[in-house]
Each structure stands twice: as structure tokens, then as C-alpha cells.
């Protein structure tokens, strides 16, 4: 389901980082997120697109070193 909404804990588990890391990234606008009554939520489709962008940027950076 592309409209799946995830919590901080679920995103942390998926990305294998600490809850606090996800929370901090959301606060800083480093990860696509929105608030519902003061609690961070993440749309799965937005996260998938964000991850693909990160992967592309990583490949570009690796190519510059050659």
C-alpha cells in the first residue's frame, strides 16, 4: 500500500537507526515527514522516493572520486 503512514519507531526499524536519529532528522527537515497532533508521521511512498534520491546522490559522489 503506497499510502501507508509510518511512525518514528517504524521508520527507525526499517532504516536500522535509532528512534532519536529519525526524530532529529524529521525536526531538521532532513527526511520527508509531517506532524499529526504533535507526533511525527512518514508516508511510505515519500520515504521510498527519498531513499532513491539518496542512492543516486551516493552514486554521483562515488563517481567523482574516480
C-alpha positions as CSV (number, residue, x, y, z in Angstrom):
1,X,0.0,0.0,0.0
2,X,1.7,3.2,-1.2
3,X,-0.3,5.4,1.2
4,X,1.0,3.6,4.3
5,X,1.7,6.0,7.2
6,X,4.6,5.1,9.5
7,X,5.6,6.2,13.0
8,X,9.1,7.2,14.1
9,X,9.6,3.8,15.6
10,X,8.6,2.0,12.3
11,X,10.9,4.2,10.2
12,X,13.8,3.6,12.6
13,X,13.3,-0.1,12.4
14,X,13.1,0.0,8.6
15,X,16.2,2.1,8.3
16,X,18.0,0.4,11.1
17,X,18.8,3.6,13.0
18,X,17.8,4.8,16.4
19,X,14.4,6.4,17.0
20,X,16.2,9.6,18.1
21,X,18.0,9.8,14.8
22,X,14.8,9.6,12.9
23,X,13.2,12.2,15.2
24,X,16.1,14.6,14.8
25,X,16.2,14.2,11.1
26,X,12.4,15.0,10.9
27,X,12.9,18.1,13.1
28,X,15.7,19.3,10.8
29,X,13.8,18.6,7.6
30,X,16.3,16.0,6.5
31,X,13.7,13.3,5.9
32,X,10.2,13.8,4.5
33,X,7.8,13.9,7.4
34,X,4.7,15.6,8.8
35,X,3.1,16.1,12.2
36,X,-0.3,14.8,13.4
37,X,-1.2,16.4,16.7
38,X,2.4,16.9,17.5
39,X,3.6,13.4,16.6
40,X,5.9,12.8,13.5
41,X,4.5,10.6,10.8
42,X,6.0,9.4,7.5
43,X,4.4,8.5,4.2
44,X,6.0,5.3,2.9
45,X,5.9,6.4,-0.7
46,X,7.7,9.6,0.2
47,X,10.4,7.7,2.1
48,X,10.9,5.3,-0.8
49,X,11.4,8.2,-3.2
50,X,13.8,9.9,-0.7
51,X,15.8,6.7,-0.4
52,X,16.2,6.5,-4.2
53,X,17.4,10.1,-4.2
54,X,20.0,9.4,-1.6
55,X,21.2,6.3,-3.5
56,X,21.5,8.4,-6.7
57,X,23.5,11.1,-4.8
58,X,25.7,8.5,-3.3
59,X,26.5,7.0,-6.8
60,X,27.2,10.5,-8.1
61,X,29.6,11.2,-5.3
62,X,31.4,7.9,-5.8
63,X,31.8,8.6,-9.5
64,X,33.5,11.9,-8.8
65,X,36.4,10.1,-6.9
66,X,37.4,8.0,-9.9
